[in-house]
Amino acid sequence: MKILIDLTSLADNFSGIERFAMNMALQMTENRAHSYVLVFKNAVHEAFFQTVQQDHVEALVLKGGHKLVFNQLILPLKLYRQKADVYFFPAFPEPVLFFRKHTVTTIHDLGCWDCGENMTTLSKWYFRISYRKSMRLCEKLITVSEFSKGRIIALGRVPAGKIEVIYNGVSEAFFSGKAPGEAVRQKYQLPQQYLLCLSTLEPRKNLQLLVKAYESLILEGHDLPPLVLAGRKGWKMDGLLEGIDPAVVAKLHFTGFIDDEDLPAIYAGARLFVFPSKYEGFGIPPLEAMAAGCPVLSSDAASLPEVLGNAASYFESENPDSLKTALLSVLERPRTEGLQAQAEHFAWSAEAEKLLSCL
């Protein structure tokens, strides 16, 4: 079977969606019973330098600039020239103007409907139109949780048998449990003790709730470690610190994007990982934190209880008092063992095998 995999999104961004696409493609191509065409934008992604040297893997590099023009015009025109048994889109839906049999697309979540107010108007409608087309015309849909599958069935009236749940995985590197060395601390200006939240800095990640709860506890006299907010800046986040007490702002640390090789140590060095997100199709960061041995406090929203199980502590989503109470409670407990067991349920290799069987 010849499988074409669209990896062009790896050139534009690197969040959980792109991580899913990259790891699935890397694992799938280890199965030499099939041949693969990996489609990249502007250059082969560095993670695939060795992969594309293999006889059963072909790299197709497309030149492009403007994201919308590339995705909806250049990409479909180039893909029509490719003959494959399956056309797989692991990150974002196939182009609206791409119509081929045996197209399989991934819908990670329905945030464009469920929390569209946290997106730009253009993004919201772009994804709504794309997802509607995929739900109607794709031969198979992939999603990353039973929660998202249920939302697709309910909103899109898609038959359950058309949707396959393929979970994200946790890479082996996160199970090292080694705290950051001095070089990593200096690179990101990390304090010796810290609370950690890692996500794209955008409204649906609910960082405003976390910062407000943290401020309230500090002003009430609680001696909390500094709060590290890690991740690239998304949209609608300019007012995150508006009205926050300057003394509290001084205890906040923004790292920006963290390189993959530094992530395991930064998780392992945190006293607590806090994930206040109000909507997730899956939620990779708290699972990675567990793999590194870091206690996790998460909101109880969307797919998070499904993924994190009984290994995490929870607070009521969007309830600041619940978050404050849970923060103090978890910080008072001794650090426990066994967090890694939940993360071990999610392996890229096992999920890639499920995906190949589905294709």
C-alpha positions in Angstrom: 0.0 0.0 0.0 1.2 3.5 -0.9 0.4 6.1 1.8 0.8 9.8 1.2 1.2 11.7 4.5 0.7 15.5 4.6 3.4 17.0 6.9 3.4 20.5 5.5 2.1 21.9 8.8 5.5 21.1 10.5 6.9 24.2 8.8 4.5 26.6 10.3 4.1 25.7 14.0 4.8 23.0 16.6 2.0 22.3 19.1 0.3 19.1 20.1 -1.3 18.7 16.7 2.0 18.9 14.9 3.6 16.5 17.4 0.9 14.0 16.6 1.6 14.3 12.9 5.4 14.0 13.3 5.4 11.0 15.7 2.7 9.1 13.7 4.6 9.5 10.5 7.9 8.5 12.1 6.4 5.4 13.6 4.4 4.4 10.5 7.4 4.6 8.2 9.2 2.0 10.3 6.7 -0.5 8.8 8.4 -1.4 5.5 5.5 -3.5 4.3 4.2 -0.2 2.8 5.6 2.7 0.8 5.2 6.3 1.8 5.2 9.8 0.3 6.0 12.4 2.9 4.9 15.9 1.9 6.8 18.8 3.4 6.7 22.6 3.0 9.9 24.3 1.8 12.3 21.7 3.3 12.3 18.2 4.8 11.7 18.6 8.5 14.9 17.8 10.5 13.2 14.9 12.3 12.9 13.0 9.0 16.4 13.5 7.6 17.2 9.8 8.1 13.7 8.5 7.3 13.6 9.9 3.8 16.9 8.1 3.0 15.1 4.8 3.1 14.1 3.0 -0.1 10.4 2.8 0.8 10.1 6.5 1.7 9.8 9.4 -0.8 10.1 13.0 0.2 8.0 15.6 -1.7 9.0 19.2 -0.9 6.6 21.9 -2.0 7.5 25.6 -2.1 5.1 28.0 -0.5 4.7 31.2 1.4 1.4 32.6 2.5 -0.2 29.9 4.7 -3.8 30.1 3.4 -2.8 30.3 -0.3 -0.4 27.4 0.1 -2.9 25.2 2.0 -5.9 25.8 -0.2 -4.4 26.3 -3.6 -0.8 25.2 -4.0 -1.1 22.0 -1.9 -4.2 20.5 -3.6 -2.8 21.2 -7.1 0.4 19.4 -6.2 -1.4 16.5 -4.5 -3.6 15.8 -7.5 -0.4 14.8 -9.4 0.4 12.1 -6.8 -1.0 8.6 -7.1 -1.5 6.9 -3.7 -3.7 4.3 -2.2 -4.4 6.4 0.9 -4.1 10.2 1.4 -3.6 10.8 5.1 -3.8 14.2 6.8 -2.7 13.9 10.4 -2.6 17.5 11.5 -5.2 19.5 9.7 -8.1 18.6 7.3 -7.4 18.1 3.6 -7.7 21.2 1.5 -11.3 22.2 0.7 -10.6 21.8 -3.0 -9.0 18.3 -2.7 -11.4 15.5 -3.7 -9.9 12.0 -3.8 -11.1 8.6 -2.8 -9.4 7.0 0.2 -8.8 10.3 1.9 -8.4 10.0 5.7 -8.3 13.1 7.8 -7.7 13.9 11.4 -10.0 16.1 13.5 -8.3 16.6 16.8 -11.2 18.6 18.4 -14.2 20.8 17.6 -12.9 23.9 19.3 -14.0 26.0 16.4 -17.6 25.3 17.6 -17.2 24.4 21.2 -15.1 27.5 22.1 -15.1 29.5 18.9 -15.2 32.8 20.9 -11.5 32.2 21.8 -10.5 32.1 18.1 -10.1 34.7 15.5 -13.2 35.0 13.2 -11.2 33.9 10.2 -9.8 30.8 12.0 -13.1 29.8 13.4 -14.9 29.8 10.0 -11.9 28.3 8.2 -12.0 25.3 10.4 -15.8 25.0 10.5 -15.9 24.9 6.7 -13.0 22.5 6.5 -14.3 20.1 9.1 -17.8 20.0 7.6 -16.3 19.0 4.3 -14.2 16.3 5.9 -17.1 14.9 7.9 -19.2 14.6 4.7 -16.7 13.3 2.2 -13.7 11.6 3.8 -13.7 7.9 3.8 -12.5 7.7 7.4 -12.0 10.2 10.2 -9.3 10.0 12.9 -9.6 11.7 16.2 -7.6 11.6 19.4 -10.1 10.8 22.2 -13.5 9.3 22.9 -14.5 12.8 23.9 -13.7 14.2 20.5 -15.3 11.3 18.8 -18.5 11.9 20.7 -18.5 15.6 19.7 -18.0 14.7 16.0 -20.9 12.2 16.1 -23.2 14.7 17.9 -22.4 17.8 15.8 -21.5 16.3 12.5 -24.0 13.4 12.6 -21.2 11.1 11.5 -21.7 7.4 11.9 -19.6 6.0 14.8 -18.0 3.4 12.5 -16.5 6.1 10.3 -14.4 7.4 13.2 -11.3 5.8 14.7 -9.8 7.0 18.0 -6.0 7.1 17.8 -4.4 8.5 21.0 -1.4 10.6 21.3 1.7 9.0 22.8 4.5 9.9 25.2 8.1 9.6 24.0 10.6 7.6 26.0 12.7 10.7 26.7 10.1 12.0 29.2 10.5 9.0 31.5 14.1 10.0 32.5 13.0 12.0 35.6 16.2 14.1 35.6 15.8 17.7 36.9 17.3 20.5 34.7 21.0 21.2 34.9 22.5 24.6 35.3 22.7 25.2 31.5 19.0 24.6 31.0 18.1 26.8 34.1 20.2 29.6 32.6 18.8 29.1 29.1 15.2 29.7 30.4 15.9 31.7 33.5 14.3 29.1 35.7 14.1 29.6 39.5 15.3 26.8 41.8 11.7 26.0 42.8 8.7 26.6 40.5 5.2 25.7 39.5 4.9 25.0 35.8 2.2 25.5 33.2 3.1 24.6 29.6 0.8 25.3 26.6 0.3 27.6 23.7 -0.5 31.0 25.3 -4.1 31.4 24.0 -7.5 32.0 25.6 -8.8 28.4 25.7 -5.8 27.3 27.7 -7.3 29.5 30.5 -4.1 31.0 31.8 -6.0 34.1 33.0 -7.8 31.8 35.5 -4.4 30.4 36.7 -2.7 33.8 37.0 -5.7 35.3 38.9 -5.9 32.4 41.3 -2.1 32.5 41.8 -2.3 36.3 42.5 -5.1 35.8 45.0 -3.2 33.2 47.0 0.0 35.4 47.0 -2.0 38.4 48.2 -3.6 36.3 50.9 -0.1 35.6 52.3 0.6 32.1 50.9 4.2 31.5 50.1 4.0 29.9 46.7 7.0 29.1 44.4 7.3 31.3 41.3 5.0 30.3 38.4 6.7 29.4 35.1 4.4 29.9 32.0 6.0 28.1 29.1 5.0 28.0 25.5 4.7 30.2 22.4 2.3 33.1 22.3 -0.9 32.5 20.5 -3.8 35.0 19.8 -5.8 37.3 22.1 -3.3 37.1 25.0 -2.1 40.7 25.2 -4.2 41.4 28.3 -3.0 38.4 30.3 -1.2 40.5 33.0 -3.6 43.5 32.9 -4.5 44.5 36.4 -2.2 42.0 38.1 -0.3 43.2 41.2 3.3 44.1 40.2 4.6 42.0 43.1 2.9 39.0 41.6 4.0 39.8 38.1 7.6 39.7 39.4 7.0 36.0 40.4 5.9 35.0 36.9 8.4 33.7 34.4 7.7 33.4 30.7 10.1 31.1 28.9 8.7 31.2 25.3 8.9 28.1 23.2 10.9 25.3 24.9 13.1 23.1 22.8 12.1 19.4 22.7 15.4 18.2 24.2 14.9 20.4 27.3 11.2 19.5 28.0 11.7 16.3 30.1 14.1 18.0 32.5 11.9 21.1 32.9 8.9 18.9 33.7 10.9 16.9 36.2 12.2 20.0 38.0 8.7 21.4 38.7 7.1 21.0 42.1 3.7 20.8 40.3 2.4 21.0 36.8 -0.9 23.0 36.5 -3.1 22.6 33.4 -6.1 25.0 33.6 -7.3 24.5 30.0 -11.0 24.7 29.5 -11.0 22.6 26.3 -8.7 19.8 25.0 -9.1 17.2 22.3 -6.4 15.2 24.2 -3.9 17.2 26.2 -0.3 16.1 25.8 1.6 18.3 28.3 0.1 16.9 31.6 0.7 13.4 30.4 4.4 14.3 29.6 4.7 15.8 33.1 3.4 12.6 34.6 6.0 10.6 32.6 8.7 12.9 34.1 7.4 12.2 37.6 5.8 15.6 38.2 2.4 15.8 40.1 -0.4 17.2 37.9 -3.3 19.4 38.8 -5.7 19.7 35.9 -9.1 21.2 35.1 -11.9 18.6 34.8 -12.8 19.8 31.3 -13.4 17.9 28.1 -11.0 14.9 27.4 -8.7 15.5 30.4 -10.2 13.0 32.9 -10.3 10.4 30.1 -6.6 10.9 29.4 -5.2 11.5 32.9 -7.4 9.1 34.8 -6.9 8.8 38.6 -3.3 9.8 38.4 -4.1 13.6 38.3 -5.7 15.9 40.8 -8.6 18.0 39.4 -10.3 21.2 40.0 -13.7 22.4 38.6 -13.1 24.0 35.3 -13.3 27.8 35.3 -13.9 27.8 39.1 -11.2 30.0 40.7 -12.0 29.0 44.3 -11.8 25.3 43.3 -8.4 26.0 41.7 -7.1 27.8 44.7 -8.2 25.1 47.1 -6.7 22.4 44.9 -3.4 24.2 44.5 -2.8 24.5 48.2 -4.0 20.9 48.9 -1.7 19.4 46.3 1.4 21.4 47.3 0.9 20.2 50.9 1.1 16.6 49.9 4.4 14.7 49.6 5.5 13.8 46.1 4.1 10.4 45.3 5.4 7.5 43.1 3.5 5.8 40.3 2.6 8.8 38.1 4.5 7.3 35.2 2.2 4.3 35.1 -0.6 6.4 33.6 1.7 7.8 30.9 2.9 4.4 30.0 -0.6 3.6 28.7 0.1 5.9 25.7 2.8 4.8 23.3 3.3 6.3 19.8 4.3 2.8 18.4 1.1 1.1 19.6 -1.1 3.9 18.3 0.7 3.9 15.0 0.0 0.2 14.6 -3.7 0.9 15.2 -3.6 3.7 12.6 -2.0 1.5 10.0 -4.6 -1.2 10.6 -7.3 1.4 10.1 -5.8 2.7 6.9 
